[in-house]
Amino acid sequence: FASLVLIGSATGYIRDKRNQELTFTTDNMHTMEKRYTNLQNLYQQALKSKDELKDQVISYRDSFGRIYDITSRLNVLNPEEVFAQAVPVLEEALDNQSIAIYTIGGGAEYARLNVSSKGLNGSVPSSLELQKFQPMMEELKEQGVFGNRRLLEDFPFYCAPILNEEGNIAGLVMMWEAYPSQMTLYYQNLFKVLCQMVHDSLMRAIAYDEAVWETKHFPAT
């Protein structure tokens, strides 16, 4: 009987030890799997960061050529031609096909569509009642650019003003739609800078147009 008890105890000890070793080994495997998963995630993030950095470097190297191209294409002396050139320039630079430019009349109550991307195909309003866009207009006056971060219905995603000589808003450059990758502060700043280039070209064309008009009507001067 004593030998049976001894054998039973030894068997139980061996079984418990094997269970402990199995549990220890299983826990180690789970730990290693977690570490492997974390390392894999870090590796993927590193690859993504590398690709993003590469894109930024390429964009930086190409930026001078792009700026020169944009400036050259907008360097026209007819205001209507500036509008016509602005849409394709913005489409290409922003990689977006939902650009629209509106002009505001003397009453400043309505903005009327002047030119837009062909891809919009009449899907945006030809006239805007500015009273309904007060949040946008206020942000334009305060910050010089509007970003529809609250996803307000029937609002463009981005908008920048065209100012007249008195500093009043005389036109609006809008981007009605945006991809998720374009919903960033960097992209908003890029949109603002490009719209400023359009604004400067338009003001230069208007000044030239006025100078030509005065020369024609007042030849003595």
Buried (B, 14 or more C-beta within 10 A) or exposed (E): EEEEEEEEEEEEEEEEEEEEEEEEEEEEEEEEEEEEEEEEEEEEEEEEEEEEEEEEEEEEEEEEEBBEBBEEBBEBBEBEBBBBBBBEBBBBBBEBBBBBBBBBEEEEEBBEBBBBBEEBEEEBEEEBEBEEBEEBBEBBEEEEBBBBEEEEEEBBBBBBBBBBEEEEBBBBBBBBBBEEEBBEEEBBEBBBBBBBBBBEBBBBBBEBBEEEEEEEEEEEE
